[in-house]
Amino acid sequence: MNAHIQKVYVPMTETGFYILLFLRKEAHGYSIVKQVEALTQGEIHISPGTMYGSLSKMEKDGLIRFVREEEKRKIYCITELGTQVLELEQKRIERLYRTMKEVCDNERHEN
């Protein structure tokens, strides 16, 4: 993975994270929007402009690839590079969580 990709995508936006997460299986943008809304109980809504702009940029950068078109919808899937970026982000989030938990646990024990 080149430095440009790492600099642009790590840390990731929530939109980028959800796109890569859900493109581990082939999908189109609208289905990702619906899955994110369902998963987050409507707390996160990705607008069409944000979704399609992100898909276009991620495809250009090689994180996802176009697979086929179905009923005028473009179907994408994650690439090996996209998987590597998603794994980096997962490790970053896990590290943040561990650090937060440790700090909060230490504060509880001090009080």
Secondary structure, DSSP 8 states (H G I E B T S, - for coil): --HHHHHHHSS--HHHHHHHHHTTS-B-HHHHHHHHHHHTTTS----HHHHHHHHHHHHHTTSEEEEEEETTEEEEEE-HHHHHHHHHHHHHHHHHHHHHHHHHHHHHHH-
